[in-house]
Amino acid sequence: METTRKKDLDKTVFSAVKMLLHERVMGLFDGGPGITMEDLLQVYPVTLEVGPSGRCNNHCEFCMHGTYYNNGVDMPLPLYQKLIDEVSSYGEDERTKGVIFSSSGEPLMQPEIVEFMRHTKQRGVDVALITNGSGFGRKGLIEAIAEDVSWVRVSLNAGTPETRAKIHGVGPADYRNVLGSLSRLSDKKRETGSSLNIGAQIVVTEENREEIALACRDVKNAGADYFQIKPVVFHPQDGREQLSAEFWGRVLEESEQAKEIHQDSGFDVFVKYDQFHAIMKPDHDRSAYDTCRAVFFPIVEADGKVYHCSQTRGLDSMELGDLNGQSFREIWESEKRKKIVEGIDLAKCQPVCRCHANNAHLRYFAERGYTPDLKRRVEDLKSVGGRSPNFV
């Protein structure tokens, strides 16, 4: 029983509760309910999402950034080094602990991405990478990832070469190339004794729904540590209706079948139940909160502009500042940021966004405080450990 309990708790490191592993967040709620937006605005990011490149070598048909935003530039290495030197030099209650390389483009398109990863690690900040997987062929890249990165997740989004080609707008050989890269990365992890956590995911759409189990099998055979299954969610800027609850009900059944077949002691299958259940609700779970309290999850784009969150990148109304002329601290403590946060209209936001679960939990914490039950859960997480505690 205790072993099972600890294994379950290990998975909850992927949930919003892990915010409370960090004193800067937990300290707000320890005194009870009544947390204000002013209190939340004082919290500095534990995790920074950074876009090393605004260019992309794929053309995913459901990519929200491809329809309304793509800056098409690479972040200069000196600009990134200046940023990471600053945010890693703050005190413990403010410093950035993890950087996730993602963006409106493909991070591996940045020609100096190895230097980005190496400098981050040298500054004592954990590194993570979200990639479409098409760019692993560069000399020395797999070795650098095994050495400097805490976790990497590949957006596979298909279980056959034909569907990968259709969804990602790539050639038919890309699917096998990506799986081959996962295999080489897994081999390098074993050879070097790296602690790198390797995963892949499928964002389920109408085109790939029947390939969930196939993709899961292929990722497992490539030697990865986990496979993640999540629903596609369309951005309001796309003008498309969300897929039906009936559709997602069938997808959940198929996801459960894939999990039952392929999960074992060496391979995890994560079904994003929270996202599935939220998008299946008539209001897409918008009633879970009435205010965006997730105000410490910014994204830095390749052109140096800082946005409120990953779903608002590229929107002029949500640009907090520009690192080409400001320090991160100046941007974070600015009146402009405060006004932008105060003016957020949730009705215009993407439902079930990256911070959806964080917002739901933050509302609970703000209204009820740090309850005894949550204290126990956090203490359990601390004792068990788990994946990537420096990323929230």
N, C-alpha and C positions, 0 to 999 in steps of 0.2 A: 504493500500500500504506500509506504513512504517513498519508494523508488518511483512509482507511478505519479505520485503527487509532485515530486521534484521535477519529473520530466514535463508534466503539464505546466508547472510554474516557469520552466525554462522557456516555453513557447510564449508566455505572456510578456516577455521582454519586447515582443513586437507590438504590444498594445500601448495605449496612451498612458496607462498607469506608470510606465517607466519614467515619465516626466518627474515623478516624485522621488526618483533615485537621486535627484540633484537638489542640493540644499537651497539654491536660489529660487526654485519653484516650490519645494515643500515648505520652506520657511514662510511663504505667503499665507498658507492655509492652516498652519499649525495653531494659530490663535483663534480659529473658529471662522464662522461665516462672515460675510460683509466685505469681501474683497472687491475693490473698485478697479475701474479701467486704469486709473492713474497708477495703482499698484502694479498692475500687469505690464504697463508700459515701461516700468523700470527694469524688467527682466531682460538681461542680455541673452542672445542665442547660445544654447548649448551646441547646436548644430548649425552650420552654414551650408546652404546649397549653392554651389558655384558652377556657372557655365563656362568652361574653358573655351568652348567654340559655339558660335551661333550657326555654323554650317552643318549640313547633314548629308550623308551619303545614302540615306534611305528616304522613302517618301510614303510613310505609313498613311493609309487612307483614313484612319480615325485620329490622326495627330492634330490636336487643337492648335498647336503652334504653327503648323504649316498653312493653315487657312487664314490666320490674321496676324501672325508675327513670326519673323525670322530676320534677325539683324545681320546674318551672313558674314560675321567677322570673327577673328580669333582674339582672345584676350592676350595682351602682351604679358610675357612672363614677369617683367619688372613690376607691372601693376599688381599682378597677383601676389608676388613676393612681398610687396609693400603692405597689401591687405593682410596676409597671413602673419607677417611680422607684428603688425599692430594688434590683431585680435588674439594672438597667442601670448602677448605680453601683459594683458590685463591681469588683475588679481583673480584668485580662484572663484570668486562669486560673479565674475564677468567674462572670463576668458572662454573662447571657443574651444571645445573639446573634440569636435569631429567635423570634417568637411566631406560632403557628398558631391562628387563631380557628376552633375547631370546638366540639363539645360534645354533651351528650345532647339538646340542642335545636337550633334553627337560629340561627346567629350573627346573621343579618341581621334577626332579630326584635328585637334590642336597639335601641331608638329612637335611641341616641346612638352607634351603631357607627362613624360617620364620625369622631367625636371619639376613639374608641378607637384607630382606625387612625392618625389624625394624631398623637396623642400618642406612640404607639409609635415612629413614624418619627422624630419630633423628638428622641426619646431615643437615637437611633442604633441602634435595633433593627429588623431586617428584619421585614416583616409578610407573612403568608400567610393565605389564606381558603379553607375548605372549606365548601361551601354546597349546598343542594338546588336553588338557582337560581330559586326562586319569588318572591324578594323584591327583585329588582334595580330595581323601578320607582320607588323613593323618589327624590325630587329630589336631584340632586347626588351620588348614590351611585356611579354608574358613573365619573364624573369623579374622585372621590376614590380609587376602586380603581385607576384607571389611574395616578394620581399617587403613591400611597403604598404599594401592595402589590407584592410581588415575584412571587408566583404565586397563582393562584386555580384551584381545581378544583371543577367542578360535578358533582354526583351525578345523572346523567340517568337511567340504569338502564332505558332502553327505547329502541325504535326506531320506535314508533308512539304516537299520542296515547292510544289505547285502553289499551295496556299500561302506559304511564306513569300513567294515571289509576287503573288497578287496583293497581299496586304501591305508588304513593305516596299513594293515597287522596285524590286531587285531582280537579278538573274536567277534562274533555277538552280544554279550551283551554290547559291548563298547558304541555303539551309544546311547542307552537309559541311560546308566550310565553317559555319558557326559551331556546329557540334564537334567538329574536329578541333577547333580552338579550345572549346570547353575540355575536351579530352587532354590536350597538351597542357592546359593550365592545371588540371587535376593531377596529371603526372608530375608536373613541376612542384606542386604542393607536397606530394608525397616524398619526392626526392629530397627536398630541402627541409622538410619538417615544418613547413609554414603553417600558421594558424588561420590562414585565409579561409573564409567561408564563401563557398561558391554556389550560386543559385541561378535559376532561370525562371521566367514567368510566361504565362499566357494571359493576355487581356482578351477575354472571351467576346467574340462578335458573332454575328449570324454566319459569317464565312468560315470560321474555324471551330464552331461549337462541337462538331463531331470528331474533332482531332485532339481533344483534351487528353485522353488516355495515351494516344500515340506520342504526343509531345512529352508527356510525363515519362513514358518508357524510354524515349531517346535521351532525355536529359539525365535520367538515372544511369543508363548505360554509358554515358559520357563521363561518369565519375563525379558528378556534382553532388553537393550536400543536400540540396532541397529544390523543390519545384513549387511555385506559387500560382494560384488560380484566382483571378479577380475579374470583375465585370467591366466592360467598356462603359464609360460615362461621358456623355457628350457635353461640351462646353456651350453655354448660351450663345457664344459668338458663332458657333457652327450652324445654328438654326435648325438642328435635327431633334426629333422627338426621341426620348429614351425608349429603349426596348421594353417590352411588356413584362409584367410580373409573371405571367404564364411561361414566357420564354425563360426567365431566370429560374423558375421552379424546375424546369427540365434540366437546365445547366447544373443546378445544385445536385440533382440526382446523379448526373454523369460525373460530376466532380467527386462525389462521395465514392462512386464505383472506382474511379482512378486511384483515389487515396487508399481504398481497401486493397486494391491489387498491388500497388507499388510501394507503399510506405513500409519501412522496416527499421531495424535498429540503426542502419547506416544511411538512411535516406528519408527525409521528411517531405510530406506533401501538405502545404499550407493552403487551405481554402479560406479566402477572405470573407468569412461569414458576415462580419459587421457591414461590409460594403454591399454584399448581396442583399442582405435583409433591409438595408437602408434604401437601396435603389428600387426594391420591390414595393415599398410603401407608396400609397397614392400621392403623398406630398414629398416623396423621396427623402423622408426623414428630416425635412426642414424644421419641423416643430421641436427637434431635439435641443435647440438653443435659439435664442432670439437676438444674440449679439455675437460678433466675432471676437472672442477672447483669446484666440490663438495668434497673438500679436508678436510672438518672438520666434517665428519660423520664416525668415526672409530668404530671398534668393538674389544672388549677385549674377548678373548676366555678363556675357563676353565683352560687351561694350563698356562695362564698368558701372552700369546703372543698377541701382538696388531697388527691388520691388517688395511689396508687402508679403507676397507668398508666391508659390510656384504657379498657381492658377491665375495670377494677375500680372505675370510678367508681360512686358510689352505694352501694357495699358498705361497711357500717359497719366491718367488720373490716379494710378496706384504707384507711381514712381516716387520713392522716398528720397532719392538723391543720386549723385553721380560721383564715383570715386576718383574720377579724373580731376576733380577740383576740390573734393572734400575728404576728410578722414571718415572712417566708419563711425567713430564716436560722434562726430558732428552730425552725421546723418541720423544716427539712432536717437540722439537726444534733441532733435530739431522740433520746432513747432510744426513744420510741414508734416512730419510723420504723425504727430498727434492729431492734426486736423484730418489727415487721410483716414486714420483709424476711426475717428469719430464719425466720418461720413460714409462708412461702408454700408451699402444696401445689400443685405443678404439675398434679396429677391433677384439680384443681378449676378450673383455668384454661381459658380458651378456647384450643383448638388453633389453630395458625397465627395467632397474635395479631399486633398491630401491631409488637411487639418480637421476633417469632419469629426473623427473620433476624439481628437484632442479637444475640440470645442465642446463636444458633449460632456466630456469629463470635467473640463474647466468650469462649465456651468454648475455641475454637481458640486465640485469643490467650493466654488464661490458661494453657493447657497447653503451648504451644509457644513463646510469646513472639513478638516482632516479627520475623518471619522475613525473610531477604533478598528473597524473592519479594514479600512484602507491602510491603516498603520501596520496591521498584521500582514497584509499583502506585500507592502513595501519591504518589510523586514524579511519576509520569505524570499523576495527577489534578491535582496542583498546577500542572503546566505547561500542561495543557489547559484547566483551568477547568471550566466546566459550570454547570448550573442550581443555584441556591439552595445554595451551599456553607455558608451559615449555618444550615441546617436539617438535623437528623439524625433 
